[in-house]
Amino acid sequence: MIKVGDRAKIVISKQLFEMQLIPLVARWGTVMSITKSKRNPGVWIKLDNKFKSLYYWFIPIQSIRIPYNEEAIEKNRRNNLLNTMKL
């Protein structure tokens, strides 16, 4: 379930291709608003870096991926790094 404030990655989809927004693929941002219309569901996302001089873009819901276990992954990376360091 996508929520406002989630970190999200943009992935390729038919809808993104039709909107001619393929250059946004693999970019990261923060979900600012969710649109739940039946015709065109999606999210407004604030990108980490500008694209065409804009930060805010409407992205179809099919093109959004949320890393559900981002905190767990970061914790594992920290633990692995600490385990490899000689203190």
C-alpha positions as CSV (number, residue, x, y, z in Angstrom):
1,M,0.0,0.0,0.0
2,I,1.5,3.3,-1.1
3,K,1.2,6.2,1.4
4,V,2.1,9.8,1.3
5,G,5.7,10.3,2.4
6,D,6.9,6.9,1.1
7,R,10.1,6.7,-0.9
8,A,9.5,5.4,-4.3
9,K,11.3,4.3,-7.4
10,I,10.0,4.8,-10.9
11,V,9.9,1.7,-13.1
12,I,8.9,1.2,-16.7
13,S,5.3,0.5,-17.6
14,K,3.1,0.8,-20.7
15,Q,1.4,3.9,-19.2
16,L,4.7,5.7,-18.6
17,F,5.7,4.9,-22.2
18,E,2.4,6.3,-23.5
19,M,3.0,9.5,-21.4
20,Q,6.5,9.7,-23.0
21,L,8.2,9.8,-19.6
22,I,10.6,6.9,-20.1
23,P,13.6,9.2,-19.0
24,L,12.1,9.1,-15.5
25,V,12.7,5.4,-15.2
26,A,15.0,4.4,-12.3
27,R,14.7,7.8,-10.5
28,W,13.8,8.1,-6.9
29,G,11.5,10.5,-5.1
30,T,8.9,11.0,-2.4
31,V,5.2,10.4,-2.8
32,M,3.4,13.7,-2.2
33,S,-0.1,12.9,-3.2
34,I,-2.2,9.9,-4.3
35,T,-4.8,10.1,-7.1
36,K,-7.3,7.2,-6.9
37,S,-9.4,7.9,-10.0
38,K,-10.5,4.8,-11.9
39,R,-9.5,6.3,-15.2
40,N,-5.9,7.3,-14.3
41,P,-4.7,6.2,-10.9
42,G,-1.3,7.4,-9.9
43,V,0.8,9.5,-7.6
44,W,2.4,12.9,-7.5
45,I,6.1,12.4,-6.8
46,K,8.8,14.9,-5.8
47,L,11.9,13.7,-7.5
48,D,15.3,13.8,-5.7
49,N,16.8,15.6,-8.8
50,K,15.0,17.8,-11.3
51,F,13.8,16.5,-14.6
52,K,13.2,19.2,-17.3
53,S,13.5,21.8,-14.6
54,L,10.7,20.3,-12.5
55,Y,10.7,18.3,-9.3
56,Y,7.0,17.3,-9.2
57,W,5.6,14.7,-11.7
58,F,2.5,12.7,-12.0
59,I,3.4,9.0,-12.3
60,P,1.0,6.2,-13.1
61,I,0.5,3.7,-10.2
62,Q,1.9,0.9,-12.4
63,S,5.3,2.7,-12.5
64,I,5.8,3.0,-8.8
65,R,7.8,0.6,-6.6
66,I,8.1,1.1,-2.9
67,P,11.0,-0.6,-1.1
68,Y,9.0,-2.2,1.8
69,N,12.0,-3.5,3.6
70,E,14.3,-0.4,3.1
71,E,15.0,-0.1,6.8
72,A,15.8,-3.8,7.1
73,I,18.2,-3.6,4.1
74,E,20.0,-0.6,5.6
75,K,20.3,-2.4,9.0
76,N,21.8,-5.4,7.3
77,R,24.3,-3.3,5.3
78,R,25.4,-1.5,8.6
79,N,25.8,-4.9,10.3
80,N,27.8,-6.3,7.4
81,L,30.0,-3.2,7.4
82,L,30.6,-3.4,11.1
83,N,31.4,-7.2,10.8
84,T,34.0,-6.6,8.2
85,M,35.7,-3.7,10.1
86,K,38.6,-4.6,12.4
87,L,37.9,-2.6,15.6
